[in-house]
Amino acid sequence: MNRAVSLALALAALPLLATAEPINTSAPALSYNIKTLSFDRWCQDEQHYPASRCEQRLSGDVVAFEDYRTRVERYDLQYEKDRTKQSDFERDVLRHDHSQQQPVPDVIAPSPQ
């Protein structure tokens, strides 16, 4: 029973860990809207297993689900990154009004001594 509780707690924490990004202090923080999959939905909708089998959460099924979820979330993350990159490009380059003069920073010339 103790092993089942540990497994349940580990599975409950996985969605939080899967969406975590490494901290990079030099870059602005980005948040991607990656939806996590649930075991029950995968078990019944993707695998078409009966509800009684899904409720058992067999170890082989859990491993297969984790593998599937990792692949799907990796794809979703890359898709969101590409979409953000494309959106930034469109905003910065394609839709930018280049006819307006860009502000020039004030530069103070060094005084001759």
Number of C-alpha atoms within 10 A of each C-alpha: 6 7 8 10 10 11 14 12 11 11 15 12 11 13 16 10 9 15 17 11 11 7 9 8 7 6 7 8 10 9 11 15 10 17 13 16 16 14 20 15 12 17 21 14 11 11 12 11 13 11 11 8 12 19 11 9 16 11 10 9 17 16 12 14 20 17 11 14 19 15 12 16 17 15 13 17 17 13 14 16 15 12 12 14 12 12 13 12 13 12 11 11 11 11 9 11 10 9 6 7 7 8 6 6 6 6 6 6 6 6 5 4 3
